[in-house]
Amino acid sequence: MDRWMAELAPQLRALDALAVHDGHMTRAAHSLGIPQSSMSRRIHGLEKTLGLTLLIRDGRTVRLTPAAARLAERARDPLHALEAAVDVVAEEADAQHGIVRFGFPLTMGSGRLPTLIAEFHRRAPGIRLQIKQAHGSQLTADLKAGDLDVAVVIPASDTLRHSVIGTQPVLAVVPATHRLAGRKRLRLNELRDEPFIANPMSYNLRQLTETWCRTAGFTPSIAVEITEFATVRELIGRGLGIALLPHDERGTPDTVEIALTPNTYRREIALAWSPTAATPASRRLLRYLREQL
C-alpha cells in the first residue's frame, strides 16, 4: 500500500492524463498541476517499475503503446474512485462547502439552465462552481478524465453514467428578411438551395445537420463554418446563410426561428457525472438538477 500511494498512484495518474490529452506532455502536466519534468519522471519511473516501454516518440508528442493504453484505461476508474474517496473524507458530511466542476453545452447558455445555476448558488452560497461551456464531445472527454464532476451533455453518452433529462428541439433559423421568414413550419428539404452556417464536424449539431439533410435528399452547402453559436446567429442576421439551431431565449431581432416538420429534429439531453462527483457538494448539485430539470 505504501508503494501504491507513494509511487504507483501518481505514476498511473500521469499515464492516464497523457492518454486523455493524446500524448501532449505539456497539456497533460498542466492538467495535473505539475511541471513537465515531473510528468516525464513519473512516466519513466512507471516504465522502470513495470519493465515495459510505455511511450513512442512522435515529433513533439508521444504515443502510448498498446499496453500503455490498456493500462491507462483500466486504471482510470480506480484512480478516480481513490481521489473521490479522499475528497469525501476531507469534506466529511459537508454539503455546504466545496468546489464542484460543472459543465454544460454552448447551446444552453441562455434560458432555464443559467437560471437554475443562479438559484443553486443562492441556496448553497458556500459551494463554489467552476463552470465550463463546451461542445458535447469535449464535455464527455472532461468527465472521463475527471476534469469535470457533473455536466449536462448533448447527446447522452453510453460511456458515462447519466440520466436522460429531456430533449432539445432543433429549429431552422433564417434572416428576418428571408422568403420563408413568415412561415410557422417548414420541411427540411425546402432549404436544399440555401447556404448553411454550421459548426465544425466535431460538433454533434453539425453531424446531425449533415445526417438530417442527407435523409431529406440533399447535401447542405456550408458557406461558413464557425464554433460560436451566438456568432452563427449574428451572421444569419447579416444574410450570410441559414442554420439548424436549438431555440435561444435571447434571440436576435434580425433572425427568425421556424419549427421543422415532422417533429423529429431533436437531441437528447443528459445529466452525466464522473467518479469524482462523490463529494457531498457534487451530490447536492446533482440532486438539485435532477429535481429541477
N, C-alpha and C positions, 0 to 999 in steps of 0.2 A: 504493500500500500504506500509506504514512504516513497519508493521509487516512482510509483504511478503519479503521485501528487507532485513530486519534485521535478521529474524529468518527462515521463511519457505524456502526461496530460498536456503540458504546454507544447510539446513537440507535435502531438497529434492535432491540437488546435491550429497550429501553424500550417500543417499539411492540409487540413480542412479549408482554411482561409485561402490557401493557394489554389485549391481546386475550385472554389467558388469564384475566384477572381481570374480564372482562365490563365493561370501561370504568370500573372503580373506580380512580381515580387514586391514592388513598391506599394501597389494598391493593397495587397494582402497585409503587408506590415502596417499600413495606415489604419486598416480596419481593426487591427488588434491593438493599436496604440503603442507599437514598439518600433525601434529603429530597424531599418532593413538589414543591418549587420546582425542583429539579434534573430531576425527571421531566418537568415541563412544558417546561423549556428544551430538553431533548433532543427532545421531540416537535416543538416549534416549529422547532428547528434542522433537523430532517428535512424538515418541510414546506417550509422555505425552500430547502433543497438540491434537493428534487425539483420544487418549483414546484407542489405539489398540496396541497389541503385533505385532511387525514387524519382529522379528528375532527369530530363533530357533537355539540353540547351537548344534553344531555337531562336537565334537572333538575340533580341533584347528581352525576350521572355523565356520561360521554361515550359516544358510539357511534362505532365505526370505520366509515369509509366503505367501500364495497365494494372500492375499490382498496387501501385500507389493510389490510383483512382478508386480501386475496390476498397482499400483500407480507409481512405477518406470517407467514402460513402457509409461504410459500416460503423465507423467511429463517430459520425456526426450526431446521431440521436443520443447516444450515451453521454457525449461531451456536453450537449445542451442540457440534458437532464441533470448532470452534475452541477453545471452552472446555476440552473434554476433552483436546485436543492439548496445550494449555498445562499442564493438570494432570499429564498423563503425563510431560512434560519435567521439571516441577517435582518429581515424585516418581519420577524415573527408576529403574526396576528395584527399587523398594522396595515389596514386598508385605507388609511387616511393620508399616508405619505408615500413617497417613492417616485420613480420615473417609469413611464410607460412609453415605449417607442411605437407610435401608431402611424399607419399609412392608409391612404385612400386614393382612388383614381383621379386623374386630371379632369375627367368629365363630371366629377361630383363636387367641384369647388364652390358651387352655389346651391342654395336651397336648403333642404332638410338636414343634411349631414353637418354643415357648419353650425347650424342652429343647435343640433344635439351636442356638438363638441363644446359650444359655449355654455349650455345648460349643465353638462357634466362638470365643467370647471367651476361653475357656481356651487354645485353640490359638493365637490371634493377639491377645494382650493389648494390643499396640501399636496396633491398629486400633480407632478409636472409632466405635461405631454410633450414629447419630442415628435413633431408631425412631419411626415414626408409625403409629398404627392408625386406619383409616377405612373407610368402605364403598367398594365396588368402583369406582364412578364417580369418587369423589374421588381414589383412588389412581391411576387411569388418567390423570386430568387432571394430577396432580402429576408423573407420569412424562413426559407430553407436554411439560409446561412446564419440565422439567429440575429440578424441586424435589425429586425423588427419583431415586436412581440405580438401585436394584433394589427390586422389590416382588413379593410373592405376591398375585395378584389373582384374584377370583372375580366374574364369569366371565372367560375369556380374551377379549382384545380384538384384533380383526384390525388395528387401527390401531397396535399396538405390536409390537415384536419380542419374541417369547415362546416358551416351550416348555411344552406341557401336561404336568403332572407328576402328575395324578391326578384323582379325583372325590371329591366330598363328599356323602354320603348325607344326605337331609333326612328328619326323623322328626316324628311327631306328639308333642307334649309336652302332657300333661294334668295336672290336680291329682291327687295321690295318692289322694284320696277320690272321684275321678270314676268313673262307672258303667263306663267302659271301661278303667280302670286295670289290670285283671288280664289284659288281652289281650296276646298276644305280637305279633300283626299285626292290621291293620285296613285297610279300604278307605277312601279319602278321602271318598267320599260318605256314609259313616257319621257324618261330622262336620258335615253340612249344617245342622243346627239349633243348632250351638254358637256362642257368641260368640268371636270371634278377637281376639287381641292381635297387632299387626303393626307393622312399621317404616313410615316414610313411603314414598310412592310412588317416591321417587328411589332407594330401595334395591332391589337386584336380587332379594333374597329376597321382598320384598313383591310385586314384579311377578310372580315365579314363583308365589307363593301365589295371587294373583288368577287367573293363567292356568290353573294346575292345578285349582283349584276350578271354574272355568267348564267345563273339559273334563270334570270329574266330574259336571256337571249342576247346579251351584248357584253363587250369588254369595256369598262369605263376608261375614258380618255383622261388621264391625270395631267392637269395643266400645271398644278403647283403641289409640291409635297412639303409639309411643314409639321413640326412636333406640337406646337402650342394650339390648343383648341380655341382659346379666345381670339388668337390671330386668324384662325380659319374663318371665324365669323366676320372679323373685320374685313378680310379680303373678299368674302362673299358680298358684303355690303358695298364694296367698291367695284363689283361687277366682274371679278376675275373668274368666277365659276360658281358651282353649287356643291353641296356636300351632304352626306348622311351623318347625322349627329344626334345625340340624346338631347332632350329638352334642356334649356338653360333658363333658370329663373330670371337672370339678369336681362337676357335678350339684348338685341341691338335694334335701333329704330330703322336701320337700312336693310334688315333681313326679315324673312317670313318663314315660320315653321309650318310644314304641311304634313299631315298624317299619311302614312303609306298603307295601301290596301293590297292584299289581305293583312290582318293584324298579326303578322308572324315575324315582323322585323323587330326583334328584341333580344336582349342579352341577360343571362343570369347574373345576379349579384350575390356574392357570398361574403360571410364574415369568417375570416380564417385566423388561425393563431399558430405560433411556433411553440416548441417545448419551453422557451423562455417565458411564456405567459403564465407561469405557475405562481408568480408573486401575487400577494393579496391585492396590490394596486391594479395589476393587469387583469386579475379575475373580476375585480369590481367594474372595470371598464367593459369587459366582455359581457358581464351580466346586464349592465345598463343598456348596451347597444342591442342585445338580444331582446330586451323588453320593449325597446322603442322602435326598432326597425321592422 
